[in-house]
Amino acid sequence: MTVNSVFRALSDPTRREILHLLRDGDLTAGQLAERFARSRSTLSEHCGVLKDAGLVVTERQGNVIVYSLNVSAVEEAVGTMMGLLHVGEDQFKSEKELGGQACD
């Protein structure tokens, strides 16, 4: 997984919607296809981009491909984005100045 591949994967609204759907649990390729007004080949391409970015994993169960959200990769991507935007740095600095103790 590279940062560029993750950003590429997240740049498309269809791929973001696929991730949103997988948040609630695993789905087969057919179940995903039922939720979109796109050809199966187009949807397969979107799933391939997500898989290449490491955001989803697949498992073949007989004739069916099951897609799952790769939670650790998504968390890593969110952490990278937060780091790029310097989110939470002020809180970290404040806690560090207090000797690692948070204020209540």
PDB file as gemmi writes it, atoms N, CA and C in Angstrom:
CRYST1    1.000    1.000    1.000  90.00  90.00  90.00 P 1                      
ATOM      1  N   MET A   1       0.847  -1.180   0.000  1.00  0.00           N  
ATOM      2  CA  MET A   1       0.000   0.000   0.000  1.00  0.00           C  
ATOM      3  C   MET A   1       0.889   1.238   0.000  1.00  0.00           C  
ATOM      4  N   THR A   2       0.685   2.106  -0.992  1.00  0.00           N  
ATOM      5  CA  THR A   2       1.395   3.376  -1.014  1.00  0.00           C  
ATOM      6  C   THR A   2       0.388   4.494  -0.793  1.00  0.00           C  
ATOM      7  N   VAL A   3       0.874   5.601  -0.310  1.00  0.00           N  
ATOM      8  CA  VAL A   3      -0.002   6.746  -0.071  1.00  0.00           C  
ATOM      9  C   VAL A   3      -0.672   7.170  -1.369  1.00  0.00           C  
ATOM     10  N   ASN A   4       0.079   7.170  -2.464  1.00  0.00           N  
ATOM     11  CA  ASN A   4      -0.494   7.581  -3.744  1.00  0.00           C  
ATOM     12  C   ASN A   4      -1.625   6.657  -4.178  1.00  0.00           C  
ATOM     13  N   SER A   5      -1.449   5.344  -3.982  1.00  0.00           N  
ATOM     14  CA  SER A   5      -2.507   4.415  -4.387  1.00  0.00           C  
ATOM     15  C   SER A   5      -3.746   4.581  -3.514  1.00  0.00           C  
ATOM     16  N   VAL A   6      -3.552   4.889  -2.248  1.00  0.00           N  
ATOM     17  CA  VAL A   6      -4.701   5.121  -1.356  1.00  0.00           C  
ATOM     18  C   VAL A   6      -5.441   6.379  -1.785  1.00  0.00           C  
ATOM     19  N   PHE A   7      -4.719   7.461  -2.029  1.00  0.00           N  
ATOM     20  CA  PHE A   7      -5.380   8.699  -2.452  1.00  0.00           C  
ATOM     21  C   PHE A   7      -6.088   8.510  -3.793  1.00  0.00           C  
ATOM     22  N   ARG A   8      -5.477   7.765  -4.693  1.00  0.00           N  
ATOM     23  CA  ARG A   8      -6.126   7.480  -5.982  1.00  0.00           C  
ATOM     24  C   ARG A   8      -7.417   6.711  -5.742  1.00  0.00           C  
ATOM     25  N   ALA A   9      -7.351   5.709  -4.878  1.00  0.00           N  
ATOM     26  CA  ALA A   9      -8.542   4.898  -4.596  1.00  0.00           C  
ATOM     27  C   ALA A   9      -9.646   5.735  -3.971  1.00  0.00           C  
ATOM     28  N   LEU A  10      -9.289   6.627  -3.082  1.00  0.00           N  
ATOM     29  CA  LEU A  10     -10.283   7.439  -2.382  1.00  0.00           C  
ATOM     30  C   LEU A  10     -10.798   8.613  -3.211  1.00  0.00           C  
ATOM     31  N   SER A  11     -10.181   8.864  -4.350  1.00  0.00           N  
ATOM     32  CA  SER A  11     -10.569  10.029  -5.157  1.00  0.00           C  
ATOM     33  C   SER A  11     -11.897   9.841  -5.880  1.00  0.00           C  
ATOM     34  N   ASP A  12     -12.381   8.618  -5.959  1.00  0.00           N  
ATOM     35  CA  ASP A  12     -13.601   8.345  -6.716  1.00  0.00           C  
ATOM     36  C   ASP A  12     -14.781   8.100  -5.777  1.00  0.00           C  
ATOM     37  N   PRO A  13     -15.916   8.753  -6.020  1.00  0.00           N  
ATOM     38  CA  PRO A  13     -17.079   8.583  -5.128  1.00  0.00           C  
ATOM     39  C   PRO A  13     -17.625   7.155  -5.107  1.00  0.00           C  
ATOM     40  N   THR A  14     -17.542   6.434  -6.209  1.00  0.00           N  
ATOM     41  CA  THR A  14     -18.021   5.049  -6.216  1.00  0.00           C  
ATOM     42  C   THR A  14     -17.174   4.199  -5.287  1.00  0.00           C  
ATOM     43  N   ARG A  15     -15.869   4.388  -5.318  1.00  0.00           N  
ATOM     44  CA  ARG A  15     -14.993   3.613  -4.441  1.00  0.00           C  
ATOM     45  C   ARG A  15     -15.206   3.983  -2.983  1.00  0.00           C  
ATOM     46  N   ARG A  16     -15.455   5.259  -2.717  1.00  0.00           N  
ATOM     47  CA  ARG A  16     -15.753   5.651  -1.333  1.00  0.00           C  
ATOM     48  C   ARG A  16     -17.056   5.017  -0.868  1.00  0.00           C  
ATOM     49  N   GLU A  17     -18.038   4.913  -1.752  1.00  0.00           N  
ATOM     50  CA  GLU A  17     -19.307   4.275  -1.399  1.00  0.00           C  
ATOM     51  C   GLU A  17     -19.113   2.771  -1.149  1.00  0.00           C  
ATOM     52  N   ILE A  18     -18.266   2.129  -1.918  1.00  0.00           N  
ATOM     53  CA  ILE A  18     -17.971   0.714  -1.686  1.00  0.00           C  
ATOM     54  C   ILE A  18     -17.381   0.538  -0.290  1.00  0.00           C  
ATOM     55  N   LEU A  19     -16.435   1.383   0.078  1.00  0.00           N  
ATOM     56  CA  LEU A  19     -15.850   1.308   1.418  1.00  0.00           C  
ATOM     57  C   LEU A  19     -16.918   1.534   2.485  1.00  0.00           C  
ATOM     58  N   HIS A  20     -17.801   2.476   2.224  1.00  0.00           N  
ATOM     59  CA  HIS A  20     -18.895   2.759   3.172  1.00  0.00           C  
ATOM     60  C   HIS A  20     -19.776   1.526   3.359  1.00  0.00           C  
ATOM     61  N   LEU A  21     -20.100   0.858   2.276  1.00  0.00           N  
ATOM     62  CA  LEU A  21     -20.933  -0.345   2.361  1.00  0.00           C  
ATOM     63  C   LEU A  21     -20.211  -1.469   3.101  1.00  0.00           C  
ATOM     64  N   LEU A  22     -18.931  -1.630   2.860  1.00  0.00           N  
ATOM     65  CA  LEU A  22     -18.172  -2.695   3.505  1.00  0.00           C  
ATOM     66  C   LEU A  22     -17.929  -2.425   4.988  1.00  0.00           C  
ATOM     67  N   ARG A  23     -18.131  -1.210   5.394  1.00  0.00           N  
ATOM     68  CA  ARG A  23     -17.989  -0.853   6.809  1.00  0.00           C  
ATOM     69  C   ARG A  23     -18.951  -1.662   7.668  1.00  0.00           C  
ATOM     70  N   ASP A  24     -20.110  -1.992   7.110  1.00  0.00           N  
ATOM     71  CA  ASP A  24     -21.132  -2.729   7.851  1.00  0.00           C  
ATOM     72  C   ASP A  24     -20.960  -4.246   7.752  1.00  0.00           C  
ATOM     73  N   GLY A  25     -20.012  -4.713   6.954  1.00  0.00           N  
ATOM     74  CA  GLY A  25     -19.766  -6.143   6.853  1.00  0.00           C  
ATOM     75  C   GLY A  25     -19.368  -6.552   5.457  1.00  0.00           C  
ATOM     76  N   ASP A  26     -18.922  -7.791   5.344  1.00  0.00           N  
ATOM     77  CA  ASP A  26     -18.468  -8.332   4.069  1.00  0.00           C  
ATOM     78  C   ASP A  26     -19.622  -8.415   3.071  1.00  0.00           C  
ATOM     79  N   LEU A  27     -19.289  -8.245   1.799  1.00  0.00           N  
ATOM     80  CA  LEU A  27     -20.274  -8.361   0.722  1.00  0.00           C  
ATOM     81  C   LEU A  27     -19.654  -9.108  -0.447  1.00  0.00           C  
ATOM     82  N   THR A  28     -20.469  -9.868  -1.128  1.00  0.00           N  
ATOM     83  CA  THR A  28     -20.007 -10.537  -2.340  1.00  0.00           C  
ATOM     84  C   THR A  28     -19.994  -9.525  -3.480  1.00  0.00           C  
ATOM     85  N   ALA A  29     -19.320  -9.898  -4.556  1.00  0.00           N  
ATOM     86  CA  ALA A  29     -19.297  -9.035  -5.744  1.00  0.00           C  
ATOM     87  C   ALA A  29     -20.718  -8.796  -6.249  1.00  0.00           C  
ATOM     88  N   GLY A  30     -21.546  -9.833  -6.225  1.00  0.00           N  
ATOM     89  CA  GLY A  30     -22.940  -9.695  -6.661  1.00  0.00           C  
ATOM     90  C   GLY A  30     -23.739  -8.750  -5.779  1.00  0.00           C  
ATOM     91  N   GLN A  31     -23.532  -8.839  -4.470  1.00  0.00           N  
ATOM     92  CA  GLN A  31     -24.236  -7.947  -3.544  1.00  0.00           C  
ATOM     93  C   GLN A  31     -23.819  -6.498  -3.761  1.00  0.00           C  
ATOM     94  N   LEU A  32     -22.538  -6.285  -4.031  1.00  0.00           N  
ATOM     95  CA  LEU A  32     -22.085  -4.925  -4.334  1.00  0.00           C  
ATOM     96  C   LEU A  32     -22.716  -4.433  -5.634  1.00  0.00           C  
ATOM     97  N   ALA A  33     -22.735  -5.301  -6.645  1.00  0.00           N  
ATOM     98  CA  ALA A  33     -23.276  -4.919  -7.952  1.00  0.00           C  
ATOM     99  C   ALA A  33     -24.746  -4.528  -7.860  1.00  0.00           C  
ATOM    100  N   GLU A  34     -25.498  -5.157  -6.969  1.00  0.00           N  
ATOM    101  CA  GLU A  34     -26.920  -4.830  -6.798  1.00  0.00           C  
ATOM    102  C   GLU A  34     -27.136  -3.406  -6.318  1.00  0.00           C  
ATOM    103  N   ARG A  35     -26.137  -2.826  -5.688  1.00  0.00           N  
ATOM    104  CA  ARG A  35     -26.276  -1.498  -5.080  1.00  0.00           C  
ATOM    105  C   ARG A  35     -25.840  -0.354  -5.994  1.00  0.00           C  
ATOM    106  N   PHE A  36     -25.366  -0.692  -7.196  1.00  0.00           N  
ATOM    107  CA  PHE A  36     -24.868   0.339  -8.105  1.00  0.00           C  
ATOM    108  C   PHE A  36     -25.488   0.189  -9.484  1.00  0.00           C  
ATOM    109  N   ALA A  37     -25.729   1.313 -10.113  1.00  0.00           N  
ATOM    110  CA  ALA A  37     -26.256   1.329 -11.488  1.00  0.00           C  
ATOM    111  C   ALA A  37     -25.085   1.425 -12.459  1.00  0.00           C  
ATOM    112  N   ARG A  38     -24.164   0.465 -12.348  1.00  0.00           N  
ATOM    113  CA  ARG A  38     -22.994   0.402 -13.226  1.00  0.00           C  
ATOM    114  C   ARG A  38     -22.821  -1.031 -13.678  1.00  0.00           C  
ATOM    115  N   SER A  39     -22.100  -1.209 -14.758  1.00  0.00           N  
ATOM    116  CA  SER A  39     -21.843  -2.567 -15.230  1.00  0.00           C  
ATOM    117  C   SER A  39     -20.950  -3.294 -14.230  1.00  0.00           C  
ATOM    118  N   ARG A  40     -21.049  -4.607 -14.250  1.00  0.00           N  
ATOM    119  CA  ARG A  40     -20.219  -5.406 -13.334  1.00  0.00           C  
ATOM    120  C   ARG A  40     -18.740  -5.218 -13.627  1.00  0.00           C  
ATOM    121  N   SER A  41     -18.402  -5.035 -14.903  1.00  0.00           N  
ATOM    122  CA  SER A  41     -16.981  -4.863 -15.235  1.00  0.00           C  
ATOM    123  C   SER A  41     -16.445  -3.538 -14.676  1.00  0.00           C  
ATOM    124  N   THR A  42     -17.260  -2.492 -14.739  1.00  0.00           N  
ATOM    125  CA  THR A  42     -16.853  -1.199 -14.184  1.00  0.00           C  
ATOM    126  C   THR A  42     -16.690  -1.305 -12.672  1.00  0.00           C  
ATOM    127  N   LEU A  43     -17.642  -1.967 -12.031  1.00  0.00           N  
ATOM    128  CA  LEU A  43     -17.570  -2.142 -10.584  1.00  0.00           C  
ATOM    129  C   LEU A  43     -16.363  -2.999 -10.201  1.00  0.00           C  
ATOM    130  N   SER A  44     -16.076  -3.986 -11.001  1.00  0.00           N  
ATOM    131  CA  SER A  44     -14.911  -4.840 -10.759  1.00  0.00           C  
ATOM    132  C   SER A  44     -13.621  -4.023 -10.832  1.00  0.00           C  
ATOM    133  N   GLU A  45     -13.557  -3.088 -11.762  1.00  0.00           N  
ATOM    134  CA  GLU A  45     -12.385  -2.213 -11.866  1.00  0.00           C  
ATOM    135  C   GLU A  45     -12.231  -1.375 -10.606  1.00  0.00           C  
ATOM    136  N   HIS A  46     -13.343  -0.835 -10.102  1.00  0.00           N  
ATOM    137  CA  HIS A  46     -13.299  -0.046  -8.869  1.00  0.00           C  
ATOM    138  C   HIS A  46     -12.805  -0.896  -7.707  1.00  0.00           C  
ATOM    139  N   CYS A  47     -13.322  -2.114  -7.607  1.00  0.00           N  
ATOM    140  CA  CYS A  47     -12.896  -3.021  -6.536  1.00  0.00           C  
ATOM    141  C   CYS A  47     -11.421  -3.368  -6.676  1.00  0.00           C  
ATOM    142  N   GLY A  48     -10.942  -3.504  -7.896  1.00  0.00           N  
ATOM    143  CA  GLY A  48      -9.534  -3.775  -8.137  1.00  0.00           C  
ATOM    144  C   GLY A  48      -8.633  -2.653  -7.662  1.00  0.00           C  
ATOM    145  N   VAL A  49      -9.064  -1.419  -7.882  1.00  0.00           N  
ATOM    146  CA  VAL A  49      -8.288  -0.263  -7.416  1.00  0.00           C  
ATOM    147  C   VAL A  49      -8.230  -0.261  -5.892  1.00  0.00           C  
ATOM    148  N   LEU A  50      -9.358  -0.544  -5.249  1.00  0.00           N  
ATOM    149  CA  LEU A  50      -9.386  -0.601  -3.782  1.00  0.00           C  
ATOM    150  C   LEU A  50      -8.503  -1.729  -3.259  1.00  0.00           C  
ATOM    151  N   LYS A  51      -8.516  -2.854  -3.942  1.00  0.00           N  
ATOM    152  CA  LYS A  51      -7.690  -3.991  -3.538  1.00  0.00           C  
ATOM    153  C   LYS A  51      -6.212  -3.667  -3.731  1.00  0.00           C  
ATOM    154  N   ASP A  52      -5.858  -3.067  -4.864  1.00  0.00           N  
ATOM    155  CA  ASP A  52      -4.464  -2.691  -5.126  1.00  0.00           C  
ATOM    156  C   ASP A  52      -3.945  -1.699  -4.087  1.00  0.00           C  
ATOM    157  N   ALA A  53      -4.836  -0.845  -3.586  1.00  0.00           N  
ATOM    158  CA  ALA A  53      -4.455   0.131  -2.566  1.00  0.00           C  
ATOM    159  C   ALA A  53      -4.385  -0.505  -1.179  1.00  0.00           C  
ATOM    160  N   GLY A  54      -4.864  -1.743  -1.067  1.00  0.00           N  
ATOM    161  CA  GLY A  54      -4.838  -2.431   0.215  1.00  0.00           C  
ATOM    162  C   GLY A  54      -6.010  -2.105   1.120  1.00  0.00           C  
ATOM    163  N   LEU A  55      -6.988  -1.381   0.601  1.00  0.00           N  
ATOM    164  CA  LEU A  55      -8.126  -0.959   1.426  1.00  0.00           C  
ATOM    165  C   LEU A  55      -9.181  -2.050   1.574  1.00  0.00           C  
ATOM    166  N   VAL A  56      -9.212  -2.993   0.645  1.00  0.00           N  
ATOM    167  CA  VAL A  56     -10.107  -4.146   0.756  1.00  0.00           C  
ATOM    168  C   VAL A  56      -9.306  -5.411   0.502  1.00  0.00           C  
ATOM    169  N   VAL A  57      -9.818  -6.505   1.030  1.00  0.00           N  
ATOM    170  CA  VAL A  57      -9.244  -7.814   0.768  1.00  0.00           C  
ATOM    171  C   VAL A  57     -10.351  -8.695   0.210  1.00  0.00           C  
ATOM    172  N   THR A  58      -9.953  -9.697  -0.546  1.00  0.00           N  
ATOM    173  CA  THR A  58     -10.933 -10.596  -1.146  1.00  0.00           C  
ATOM    174  C   THR A  58     -10.657 -12.026  -0.712  1.00  0.00           C  
ATOM    175  N   GLU A  59     -11.737 -12.799  -0.742  1.00  0.00           N  
ATOM    176  CA  GLU A  59     -11.641 -14.228  -0.462  1.00  0.00           C  
ATOM    177  C   GLU A  59     -12.581 -14.940  -1.411  1.00  0.00           C  
ATOM    178  N   ARG A  60     -12.050 -15.912  -2.095  1.00  0.00           N  
ATOM    179  CA  ARG A  60     -12.893 -16.700  -3.001  1.00  0.00           C  
ATOM    180  C   ARG A  60     -13.554 -17.798  -2.190  1.00  0.00           C  
ATOM    181  N   GLN A  61     -14.884 -17.864  -2.315  1.00  0.00           N  
ATOM    182  CA  GLN A  61     -15.666 -18.919  -1.670  1.00  0.00           C  
ATOM    183  C   GLN A  61     -16.462 -19.622  -2.760  1.00  0.00           C  
ATOM    184  N   GLY A  62     -15.860 -20.666  -3.330  1.00  0.00           N  
ATOM    185  CA  GLY A  62     -16.469 -21.346  -4.466  1.00  0.00           C  
ATOM    186  C   GLY A  62     -16.424 -20.452  -5.683  1.00  0.00           C  
ATOM    187  N   ASN A  63     -17.599 -20.146  -6.241  1.00  0.00           N  
ATOM    188  CA  ASN A  63     -17.693 -19.272  -7.418  1.00  0.00           C  
ATOM    189  C   ASN A  63     -17.840 -17.804  -7.042  1.00  0.00           C  
ATOM    190  N   VAL A  64     -17.841 -17.510  -5.768  1.00  0.00           N  
ATOM    191  CA  VAL A  64     -18.156 -16.167  -5.282  1.00  0.00           C  
ATOM    192  C   VAL A  64     -16.909 -15.504  -4.718  1.00  0.00           C  
ATOM    193  N   ILE A  65     -16.762 -14.219  -4.999  1.00  0.00           N  
ATOM    194  CA  ILE A  65     -15.690 -13.425  -4.398  1.00  0.00           C  
ATOM    195  C   ILE A  65     -16.316 -12.560  -3.319  1.00  0.00           C  
ATOM    196  N   VAL A  66     -15.756 -12.655  -2.114  1.00  0.00           N  
ATOM    197  CA  VAL A  66     -16.250 -11.877  -0.983  1.00  0.00           C  
ATOM    198  C   VAL A  66     -15.260 -10.749  -0.709  1.00  0.00           C  
ATOM    199  N   TYR A  67     -15.779  -9.524  -0.610  1.00  0.00           N  
ATOM    200  CA  TYR A  67     -14.964  -8.345  -0.330  1.00  0.00           C  
ATOM    201  C   TYR A  67     -15.118  -7.965   1.134  1.00  0.00           C  
ATOM    202  N   SER A  68     -13.990  -7.630   1.761  1.00  0.00           N  
ATOM    203  CA  SER A  68     -13.969  -7.201   3.155  1.00  0.00           C  
ATOM    204  C   SER A  68     -13.146  -5.927   3.271  1.00  0.00           C  
ATOM    205  N   LEU A  69     -13.546  -5.073   4.180  1.00  0.00           N  
ATOM    206  CA  LEU A  69     -12.796  -3.863   4.472  1.00  0.00           C  
ATOM    207  C   LEU A  69     -11.525  -4.250   5.218  1.00  0.00           C  
ATOM    208  N   ASN A  70     -10.395  -3.747   4.785  1.00  0.00           N  
ATOM    209  CA  ASN A  70      -9.123  -3.967   5.478  1.00  0.00           C  
ATOM    210  C   ASN A  70      -8.977  -2.838   6.494  1.00  0.00           C  
ATOM    211  N   VAL A  71      -9.501  -3.072   7.682  1.00  0.00           N  
ATOM    212  CA  VAL A  71      -9.608  -2.022   8.698  1.00  0.00           C  
ATOM    213  C   VAL A  71      -8.248  -1.430   9.048  1.00  0.00           C  
ATOM    214  N   SER A  72      -7.240  -2.254   9.199  1.00  0.00           N  
ATOM    215  CA  SER A  72      -5.924  -1.726   9.573  1.00  0.00           C  
ATOM    216  C   SER A  72      -5.369  -0.798   8.495  1.00  0.00           C  
ATOM    217  N   ALA A  73      -5.601  -1.120   7.231  1.00  0.00           N  
ATOM    218  CA  ALA A  73      -5.135  -0.251   6.143  1.00  0.00           C  
ATOM    219  C   ALA A  73      -5.908   1.059   6.125  1.00  0.00           C  
ATOM    220  N   VAL A  74      -7.206   0.994   6.395  1.00  0.00           N  
ATOM    221  CA  VAL A  74      -8.014   2.214   6.444  1.00  0.00           C  
ATOM    222  C   VAL A  74      -7.550   3.090   7.603  1.00  0.00           C  
ATOM    223  N   GLU A  75      -7.282   2.478   8.756  1.00  0.00           N  
ATOM    224  CA  GLU A  75      -6.790   3.249   9.899  1.00  0.00           C  
ATOM    225  C   GLU A  75      -5.449   3.898   9.580  1.00  0.00           C  
ATOM    226  N   GLU A  76      -4.575   3.164   8.898  1.00  0.00           N  
ATOM    227  CA  GLU A  76      -3.284   3.719   8.507  1.00  0.00           C  
ATOM    228  C   GLU A  76      -3.458   4.898   7.553  1.00  0.00           C  
ATOM    229  N   ALA A  77      -4.394   4.768   6.610  1.00  0.00           N  
ATOM    230  CA  ALA A  77      -4.658   5.850   5.660  1.00  0.00           C  
ATOM    231  C   ALA A  77      -5.185   7.085   6.386  1.00  0.00           C  
ATOM    232  N   VAL A  78      -6.082   6.883   7.341  1.00  0.00           N  
ATOM    233  CA  VAL A  78      -6.618   8.003   8.119  1.00  0.00           C  
ATOM    234  C   VAL A  78      -5.499   8.656   8.920  1.00  0.00           C  
ATOM    235  N   GLY A  79      -4.636   7.848   9.528  1.00  0.00           N  
ATOM    236  CA  GLY A  79      -3.513   8.390  10.282  1.00  0.00           C  
ATOM    237  C   GLY A  79      -2.576   9.207   9.405  1.00  0.00           C  
ATOM    238  N   THR A  80      -2.329   8.719   8.196  1.00  0.00           N  
ATOM    239  CA  THR A  80      -1.483   9.449   7.259  1.00  0.00           C  
ATOM    240  C   THR A  80      -2.112  10.793   6.907  1.00  0.00           C  
ATOM    241  N   MET A  81      -3.420  10.774   6.647  1.00  0.00           N  
ATOM    242  CA  MET A  81      -4.124  12.012   6.315  1.00  0.00           C  
ATOM    243  C   MET A  81      -4.075  12.992   7.489  1.00  0.00           C  
ATOM    244  N   MET A  82      -4.287  12.491   8.689  1.00  0.00           N  
ATOM    245  CA  MET A  82      -4.231  13.360   9.863  1.00  0.00           C  
ATOM    246  C   MET A  82      -2.839  13.954  10.031  1.00  0.00           C  
ATOM    247  N   GLY A  83      -1.815  13.155   9.759  1.00  0.00           N  
ATOM    248  CA  GLY A  83      -0.453  13.659   9.846  1.00  0.00           C  
ATOM    249  C   GLY A  83      -0.164  14.730   8.811  1.00  0.00           C  
ATOM    250  N   LEU A  84      -0.677  14.533   7.601  1.00  0.00           N  
ATOM    251  CA  LEU A  84      -0.483  15.540   6.554  1.00  0.00           C  
ATOM    252  C   LEU A  84      -1.145  16.869   6.913  1.00  0.00           C  
ATOM    253  N   LEU A  85      -2.270  16.766   7.599  1.00  0.00           N  
ATOM    254  CA  LEU A  85      -3.022  17.968   7.973  1.00  0.00           C  
ATOM    255  C   LEU A  85      -2.655  18.483   9.361  1.00  0.00           C  
ATOM    256  N   HIS A  86      -1.714  17.799  10.011  1.00  0.00           N  
ATOM    257  CA  HIS A  86      -1.264  18.171  11.358  1.00  0.00           C  
ATOM    258  C   HIS A  86      -2.409  18.153  12.370  1.00  0.00           C  
ATOM    259  N   VAL A  87      -3.351  17.244  12.186  1.00  0.00           N  
ATOM    260  CA  VAL A  87      -4.483  17.115  13.096  1.00  0.00           C  
ATOM    261  C   VAL A  87      -4.004  16.480  14.391  1.00  0.00           C  
ATOM    262  N   GLY A  88      -4.367  17.086  15.509  1.00  0.00           N  
ATOM    263  CA  GLY A  88      -4.036  16.536  16.820  1.00  0.00           C  
ATOM    264  C   GLY A  88      -2.670  16.926  17.342  1.00  0.00           C  
ATOM    265  N   GLU A  89      -1.891  17.655  16.571  1.00  0.00           N  
ATOM    266  CA  GLU A  89      -0.552  18.024  17.033  1.00  0.00           C  
ATOM    267  C   GLU A  89      -0.596  18.982  18.213  1.00  0.00           C  
ATOM    268  N   ASP A  90      -1.553  19.903  18.226  1.00  0.00           N  
ATOM    269  CA  ASP A  90      -1.660  20.835  19.345  1.00  0.00           C  
ATOM    270  C   ASP A  90      -1.963  20.093  20.637  1.00  0.00           C  
ATOM    271  N   GLN A  91      -2.848  19.100  20.577  1.00  0.00           N  
ATOM    272  CA  GLN A  91      -3.182  18.312  21.754  1.00  0.00           C  
ATOM    273  C   GLN A  91      -1.964  17.529  22.217  1.00  0.00           C  
ATOM    274  N   PHE A  92      -1.217  16.951  21.260  1.00  0.00           N  
ATOM    275  CA  PHE A  92      -0.026  16.182  21.603  1.00  0.00           C  
ATOM    276  C   PHE A  92       0.999  17.086  22.284  1.00  0.00           C  
ATOM    277  N   LYS A  93       1.194  18.290  21.762  1.00  0.00           N  
ATOM    278  CA  LYS A  93       2.154  19.218  22.351  1.00  0.00           C  
ATOM    279  C   LYS A  93       1.729  19.585  23.763  1.00  0.00           C  
ATOM    280  N   SER A  94       0.432  19.837  23.974  1.00  0.00           N  
ATOM    281  CA  SER A  94      -0.064  20.205  25.296  1.00  0.00           C  
ATOM    282  C   SER A  94       0.165  19.087  26.296  1.00  0.00           C  
ATOM    283  N   GLU A  95      -0.114  17.845  25.895  1.00  0.00           N  
ATOM    284  CA  GLU A  95       0.090  16.709  26.788  1.00  0.00           C  
ATOM    285  C   GLU A  95       1.570  16.512  27.085  1.00  0.00           C  
ATOM    286  N   LYS A  96       2.410  16.736  26.094  1.00  0.00           N  
ATOM    287  CA  LYS A  96       3.846  16.581  26.279  1.00  0.00           C  
ATOM    288  C   LYS A  96       4.362  17.626  27.266  1.00  0.00           C  
ATOM    289  N   GLU A  97       3.867  18.848  27.158  1.00  0.00           N  
ATOM    290  CA  GLU A  97       4.277  19.910  28.062  1.00  0.00           C  
ATOM    291  C   GLU A  97       3.854  19.626  29.489  1.00  0.00           C  
ATOM    292  N   LEU A  98       2.742  18.896  29.668  1.00  0.00           N  
ATOM    293  CA  LEU A  98       2.241  18.554  31.002  1.00  0.00           C  
ATOM    294  C   LEU A  98       2.848  17.246  31.521  1.00  0.00           C  
ATOM    295  N   GLY A  99       3.842  16.743  30.854  1.00  0.00           N  
ATOM    296  CA  GLY A  99       4.487  15.517  31.291  1.00  0.00           C  
ATOM    297  C   GLY A  99       3.692  14.286  30.951  1.00  0.00           C  
ATOM    298  N   GLY A 100       2.900  14.366  29.865  1.00  0.00           N  
ATOM    299  CA  GLY A 100       2.130  13.200  29.413  1.00  0.00           C  
ATOM    300  C   GLY A 100       0.792  13.063  30.099  1.00  0.00           C  
ATOM    301  N   GLN A 101       0.423  14.004  30.969  1.00  0.00           N  
ATOM    302  CA  GLN A 101      -0.862  13.929  31.646  1.00  0.00           C  
ATOM    303  C   GLN A 101      -1.853  14.860  30.961  1.00  0.00           C  
ATOM    304  N   ALA A 102      -3.004  14.336  30.635  1.00  0.00           N  
ATOM    305  CA  ALA A 102      -4.050  15.133  29.991  1.00  0.00           C  
ATOM    306  C   ALA A 102      -4.812  15.919  31.045  1.00  0.00           C  
ATOM    307  N   CYS A 103      -5.299  17.069  30.644  1.00  0.00           N  
ATOM    308  CA  CYS A 103      -6.121  17.894  31.545  1.00  0.00           C  
ATOM    309  C   CYS A 103      -7.540  17.376  31.550  1.00  0.00           C  
ATOM    310  N   ASP A 104      -8.189  17.420  32.676  1.00  0.00           N  
ATOM    311  CA  ASP A 104      -9.608  17.038  32.761  1.00  0.00           C  
ATOM    312  C   ASP A 104     -10.470  18.258  32.903  1.00  0.00           C  
TER     313      ASP A 104                                                      
END                                                                             
